[in-house]
Amino acid sequence: MTAIRLLPDLLINQIAAGEVVERPASALKELLENSLDAKATEITVQLTQGGIKLIRVADNGGGISRDDLPLALARHATSKITTLEDLQKVASLGFRGEALASIAAVSRLMLTSRIPTEKHAWQIQVEGNHFSQPEPAAFDAGSMVEVHDLYFNTPARRKFLKTEATEFAHCEEIFLRLALSRAAIGFTLQHNGKVRHHLRPADTEQRIAAILGQEFVQTAAFIDEQAADLRLWGAAALPTYSRSSRDTQYFFVNGRFVRDKLIAHALREAYRDVLHLDRHPAFVLFLEMSPDGVDVNVHPTKTEVRFHDSRALHQFIFHAINKALASPHQELLPRDQGIGSENQRTVTASPAYSRQSTMPLATATQPPAFYQTLFGTGAPLRGMPVTAVPLETETEIPPLGFALGQLLGIYILAQNARGLIIVDMHAAHERVVYEKLKSALDEHTLSMQPLLIPVTFRADSLEITTAEESSAILCKLGFEIVALSPTALAVRAVPTTLKDADAVQLARAVLREIREFGASQILTNRRNQLLSTMACHTAVRANRMLTVPEMNALLREMEVTERSGQCNHGRPTWFEINLADLDKMFMRGK
């Protein structure tokens, strides 16, 4: 029988390092968090060979006194908490008191520090289990930690490290993540002697632009919402900036970067109605809350947290983001939206449809002065040459301008005060109808339009059964579908908003959704998907020639419709090409 014995301190630290120091980036994260906790305003990082050979972090923070240097490298020694009560409301990034000890156990570490009241700095070195005595050193106020030869004494761990480029990429991501969290602090990153990032103190928007690029800022909705002791602020990119991966998602809780399933779900739900297929949203968001409302003592890496009132928090985040994305002005007035985005696509014209109906939009007359000036008549005539003329002042021109005509039966071309607007008419109309259906259903005002002549169609036994068993659900959705025989159904009424749709196709689609997902899901989890399907059947189709009043009516509807910048499937509904971009295309002024 093997006797039970205590493990040596070095082995304990090396075991702890397996969780805390997974790779050079993990060590860098801990060192940077220590600098931030020390109230540094300037932090410089120097890496060699992706951080495997050297990680050096220097800051101008509060520093560590000579007597505390050995304690700083001891396990479970910290200045950040002293009692269980402190642990339950941690406000600092670090608090476990094991990071430096774990890093020192698997590297050759040197710590140099000076507090402002001391005449010079003090330095201590650690290699394995050997600690040197503090010695005088030359250094300004603050601290510098040098980590040499990571995993030199644990070769089994070292062989699992990736290439230098890969390890540097992980370190750079950690650096940028923390730089995003503290815009007022200056950060510098060097790799193999070359400066990769030099970030001066700035405001949050400037820091986001410096790290994620101006395109992100120009296509972002800026958020600042409060409720009780919760505040959510930052930038959430509009769906036109959606990504193919989650590489541009930064969420901070009280300044700490976290990855949390509850938060991820709330954000995913907020974007669900506007994101296309497998696209992912981009955001930099900051949640501020009482420290005792969140438990950060979940895992040594401190990126996982638990919330005391998770349900309320989920609802708060969802509604804050949903509100920002729903605003028509966020969608219709991006700061500088162009057409060279990741969402560009080629649209192929659909074949002509045999059935055409009046487009269900009000056709209020637009200001005749615009067309009188542009075409010399009260409304543009198809085939007439278009002459560019100055519009009235920008305040008199709606955001989406006035229609000029159609392109290939697919796009509406309009002119606003800034340039040319191109609208995908089917996608835009689909969103308008969809939002009307949602609002009507939410407000219990989804009215029913009886058909003068009921529409009958041949149905299979499943469709017959579904119609008979789901009559109450169909009624709530604005339908009256009844069985005429064991092989036929009749559509007697449809939602008023969809009165011009193909009643048979619409009925079949609704019955198919109910049959596949069940009546209990249709008005809950599957509600929006069903309404989207219904809207798609009603939206104006390609090759449908619209009159100018109909085109203008659609533009006005878009301007007051939530999320009108994307169709129900997340694709963009419109783009603007400003006059400066057009001048570049035609090399004007050169």
N, C-alpha and C positions, 0 to 999 in steps of 0.2 A: 504494500500500500504506500502510495506517494504522500509524503508529508505536506501539509499546507504551510506556505511561507510567504512572507511579504516580498513584493517585487522591489527591486532597486529603484531609486528615484529617477535615474536616467531612462530606464526601460519604461517606467510609467509615463514620462514625458514623451518618449518616442511613440508609445501607443496613442497618447492624446494627439500627437502631431498627425497621426493617420487620419483623424477627423478634421482637425483644424487646418492643417497644411497639406492639402491634397496635391498642390502644384505651386509653382512660383507665384501665380496670381493670387492664391489663397493667402500666402505670406504677405504679399503687397497689400491686400485688402486690410489685413489686421494692422499693419504699420500705418497705413493712411488713416484708418479710423482713430488710432491713437493720436495722430497729429491733429485731427479735427477736434477730438475731445480736449486737447491741450490748448484750444482756442487759437490755433495758428492762423495767420492771414496770408502766408506765402509757403507753399510746399513744393519742393523739387524732388523729382524721382529720377534716379539714374539706374539703368539696367544694362547688364552685359550678358550676351548669349541668351536672350529671352528671359533673364532673371535667374537662370540656372547657375551662372558663374558669380553674378553679383546683383543684389538688390540694395540700393542705397536710398533712403528717404530722409530728407533734411527739412526741418520746419523752424519757424520762429515763434513757436508756442511758449507755454509757461515754463517748460524745462523740468528737470528732476534734480533734486539736491544730491550732494555727494553721499549722504547717509542712506538715501533711498535707492541708490543705483542697484545694489545687490538684491533688494526686495523686488525691484521692477522685473527681475529675471527669475523670481521664485514663483512656483505654482500657487495659484489661488491667493495671490497678493495683489490688491487693487486699491485705488483711492476713490473708486466710483460708487461703491456700495459698502455698507457696514452692517445692515440688518435685513431681515426678511421683508420688512416693510419697504425698504429701499428697492429690493428686488422686484416687488410688485408694481412699482411705478418708475422703472428705469428710464432716464432721459438721455443718458449717454449712449454712444455707439458700442463701446466696449464695457464689460462689467464682470466677466468671468475670471479675469486674472490669470489666464493660462496661455494666452497667445504667444507672448514673448518667450515664455519658458518652453513651449512646444517648438517654436522656431529654433531656439538655441539648441535644443536637443538633437536637431538633425542638420546643423550647419555650424560654420565658424562665425560667431556673431560678435560685433563690437558696438557698444552703445556709448555715445558721447553726448553730454548734456550740460546745460548751464542755466541756472535761474538768474534773473536780473540782479539780484542782490549779491551774487558771488563775483569775485574778481576774475575768475577764469573758469573754464569748463572742466569737467571730470570725465574720465573714460574708464570703461570696464570691458573686459573681453571674456568670452566663453567659448570653450571648445569641448564638446562632449560633456563630461561631468566636472571639468576643471574651470573654476572661476578665478580670474585675476583680481588683485586688489585695485580699488579705484586709483587712478593716476591723473595728475594734472594734464590738461590738453588745451589747445587753442581752438576756440569755437565761439561764435556769437551766441546770444541768448536764444534758447530753444533746444532742440534735440536732433540727433542724427543717428540712425540705426543702419548698420552695414551687415548684410547677410551674405557671406561668402560660401561658395561650394555647397549649395543646398543638396541634402541627402548624401553627403560625402561618406558618412558612416552607416548609411542604410542603403547599400547598393541595390537591394531588391526593389526598393521604391524608386530609385533613380532610373532604373531601366524601363520603367513604365512611362517616363516622361516622353513627350512627343518632340518633334523637331524644334529648333530654335525659333523658327518663324511662327509655329503654332503656339508655343508657350508665350512668345511676345504678344501675339494677338489676344490671348486670354488676359495678359497683364494690361494691355491697352484698354480692353473693355472695362476692367475694374477701375482703371484710372479715370476713364471718361464718365463712368457711372457715378463715381464720387464727385467728380468735377461738376456734373449736372446738379447734384444735390446741394452744392454750396457755391452759388454763382458769385458771391461777394469775396471769395477767396481766390488768390492767384495760384495757378498750377502750372508746373513745367515738367515735361517728360522727355528724357533722353534715352536713346538706345544705341549701344556701341559707339558712344561719343557724338551721336547726331541728334539734334533737337527734333522731336516728332510733334510735340504740341507745346505751345506757349500761350496760356490762357490768362489774360489779365482780369482783374476783378471787374465785374460787370453786373448788369441786372439779369434777371432770369431769362428774359426773351433774347437778349444778346448772347448769353451763354448757350442757350439752345441752338441759336443760329450758328454759333461758332463750332458746335459739335455735330449737330445733325444737318446743318446746311440751311440756306435761305429758303429753299423750296419747301421744306417742312414748315417753317414759320409762316410762309405765304399761304399755305393751304391748311392752316390750323384754326380751330375754334378755341379761343382763350376763355377759360372757365374760372369762376370764383363764386362758389356756392357755400352757404353756411346753413346749418340746422343744429340747434342745441349747442353741444360742445364740439361739433364736427365742422371742419372746413375742408373743402376740396378745391384746389386751384391748380392751374398749369395750362397745358396745351394738349388738345386732342385733335389729331389730324382728321380732316374731312375724308370721306371714303375715296375721293379721287387720288389720295396719296397712299392707299392701302398697299400692303407689302405681301410678298409670297412667303415670308417667314416672320417669326416673332422677334426679329433682331432690333426693332425700334420700339420696344415697349419698356418704359421705365416708370415704376410706381414706387413712391417713397412714403413711408409712414413715420411721421415725426422725424423726417430727415434720413431715415434708414431705408435702403433699398430692400424690397421684399418681393418674394414670389409666393402668392397666396391663391389657393383655389377659389375661395369665396370672392375675392376681388376680381380674379380672372373671369369668373362666371358672370359677375355683374357687368363687367365691361363688354364681354361677348354678347350678352343679352341686349345691351344698349345699342350695339352696332349691328345686331342681327338683321334689322329691317333695311339696312343700307349697304351691307357688304356683299360682294359677289362671290358666291361659291366658297372656295377654300382660301380666300384672301384674309389677311390679318390686319387689324388696326394698328396705327402708330400713335404713341402718346408719351408725354412726360407729365406726370401728375403727382401732386403732393397732397397727402392727407394729413391734416393736423387734428389731433384729438388728445384727450387727457391720457397721460401715460398709464394711469391705472385701469384704462379701458382696453389695454392690449397687453398680451403676455409675449415678451420677446425671448423668454428663457425656454425655448422649445428645442433648439438644436445648436451645437457648438458653432456652426457657421453663421447663425443669427440672421439668416434670410427667411426663415419660416416664423410665422407669428400666429397667435390665436386671439380672437376678439371676444370680449365678454358678451356683447350684444350683436352677434353676427347678422341676424335677420334685419335689424334696423340699419346696420351699416350697408348691407347689400342693397337695400331699397334706396338709401341715400345716394350711393354711388351711381346706381342705375338711373335714377331720375335726374341727377345732375348732368350726366353725359347725354342721356336721351334728350333732355331739354336743349342742350347746346347743339346737338346734331339736328334737332327738329326745326330750329329757327330758319325760316326762309331766307332771312338776311345773311346768315352765315353761309348758306349755300350759294346765294345769288350775288354776293359781293365779296368774293375771295380777293386777297390783296393784289395778286398779280397772276391770275390763272392763265396758263398757256396750253398749247395742244401737244407739247412734247412730253407728256407724262407717261408713267408706266402703264396706264390704262388705255392707251391708244388701241384702236381695233379697226378692222376693216369690216364694213357692212355691205352685204350683198343684197340687192333689191329682191324682194319676194315677188312671185308671179302675181298678176292681177287677180283680184278676187271677184268672183261673180256677183257677190252680194255687197252692196254699198248702201249706207244709210246716212241720215243727217248726223253730223257730229254733235253730241249732246253738250254744247257749250253755248253760253250766252254770246250774242254777237253785237255787243254795244259798239256804236260808231266811234272810231278813234278820231283824234283831232285832225280835221281836214287840211290844216295849214301844212302839216308835214308832207302829205302826198301832193298837195298843190305845188309846194316848193320843189319836191323831188322829181315829180313826173309831169307837172303842168296840168294835173287833173285831180279830182277828189279821191281817186283810188288807183293804184298801179294796175297797168294792163300787162298781161303776160306777153312776153316777146319784145317789150319796149326796152331800149337801151337804158341802163342804170347810170346816172350821173351822180358822183359824190358831191354833196353840198354840206355846208355846215348846218348842224341842227340848232335848235333853240338852246338856251342855257341848260346845263346838265341837270339842274333841279327840276326842269320841266319834262325831262325824258325819263320814262320808267327804266328800271335796271336792265330789263331785257329788250328795251327799245321797241321799235315798230317793224312789222313784217315788210320785207321787200319781195319775197316770193318763195317758191319751193325748188329744191334741187333733187331731180330724179325721183320725185314722189316720196322721198324718204326724209329729207331735212328741210327745216324752215330756216331761211336766211333773214336776219333782222339787223337793223342798225340802231345802236344806242350812242350815247355821247362819247364813248371811248373807242368804238370801232365796230367790228362785225361779230354778231352772235350767230352760232350755228346750233340748231336744236334738233335732236332726234325726236320727231313728233310722236312716234308710237311709244317710245320709252317715257317721254314726258307726260303724255296723256294717261298712260298706264299708272304712273305715280299719282297723278291728280285724282283719278277715279278710286284708286286704292285707299288714299287718305280720306276721301269722302265716305267710303264704305266703313272704314274703321271708326270715324267720328260718329257716324249715324248709329252703328251697332253699340258703341260705348254709351251713347246718349239715349238709347232705346227709341230712336226715331227713324229706323230703317223701314221706310214705307214700301208698300206693295202696290204694283201697277197691274191691275187685271187686264188681260189680253182680250181685245174685242172678239177675236176668233181664237180659241185655244189651239195650241200647236200639238199635234199628236206625232208619236214616233214609235217604231217597233223597239221593244225592250226585252232583255233576257230575264230569266226568273230572278236572278240576283238583284237586278235593278228594280224589278217590281217589288220584291220583298223589302229592299232598302227604302223605297219611297213610302211604303205602307207603314213600316216600323218607325220611320224618322219624320213623320209629318209635323210633329211639334218643333223639331229642330229646323226643318225646312221653313216653317212659318216664321220663326225668329229671324231667319236669313232673308225673308221677303219672298219666298217661293210658295206656290201652291201646285203640287205635282200629284196627280191622282191616277189610279189604275183604271183603264177602260175595259181591259180584258186580261187574260193570263199572258198576253204577248204584246200589250200596248200600254203606253203611258201618255197622259195629256198634261201639258204645261198650261195652267190657267192664269198664273200670275208670276211676275218676276219682280225683283227690287226695282223701284222707280229709277234709280241711278243707272240701271243696266237695261232699260226698256228697249234700247236700240240694238242690243246684242243678239246673236243667233241663239234663240231660246233653246233649241235642241242641244247644240254643243255645250251651252252653259249648264243645262240640266244634267247632261251626262257627266260633265266634269265634277259637279257638286256631288252627285250620287256616288261617283267613283271615290272621291275623298272620304265620304262618310263610310262607305263599305270597307275601305282599306284601313282606316284609322279608328273607326268606331265613333258613335255619336257623342260619347262622353269626352272625347278629345277635340272634337271639332270646334267647340266654343271656348276651349281652354288652350291647351298646348299647340293645337294645329290651327287656331283661329286665323292668324295672320297669313299662314300659307294658303288657306282656303280663300280668303279675301283677295290675296294676290292672284290666284288662279282666276277668280271671277273678274277681276279688273283687266287681266290680260285678254280675256275673251271679248271685252267691251272696247278696249282702246282702239283708236283709229289705226288702220293698217297701212303698210307701205303701198305706194301707188294710188292712194286715196287723194285726189286733188282737192285741196281746201281753198275756200275763198279767203280773201284778205281779212275780212272781219273774223272768220273762224280762226285763222292763224293768230291774229292779235288777241282774240279771246283766250286762246290757249296760253299765250305769253303772260297775260294778266293773271290767269289762274295759277300758273307756276309761281308767280311772284308772291302769292299769298298762301301757297301750299307748303306744309312742312316737308322737309327732306326732298324737295323737288330737284335737287342737284343730282339725284341718283334714281334709277328706275327700281322696281321692286326686287330686282336681282342684283343690285349693287353697281350696275354699269352707269357711267355718267350720262346725263340727259342733255347737257349743253356745254359748249365751250365758247370762250370769247377770244378773238384775235384783235388786240388793240391796234391803233393806227401806227404806233411805232414799229410793231412787228411786221405789219404790212409794208411799211416803208423799207424795212430791211430786206424783205423778200424781193422787192422790186428795185433795190439798190438806189432808192431815192436819196438825194443829198450827197451822193458820192461822185 
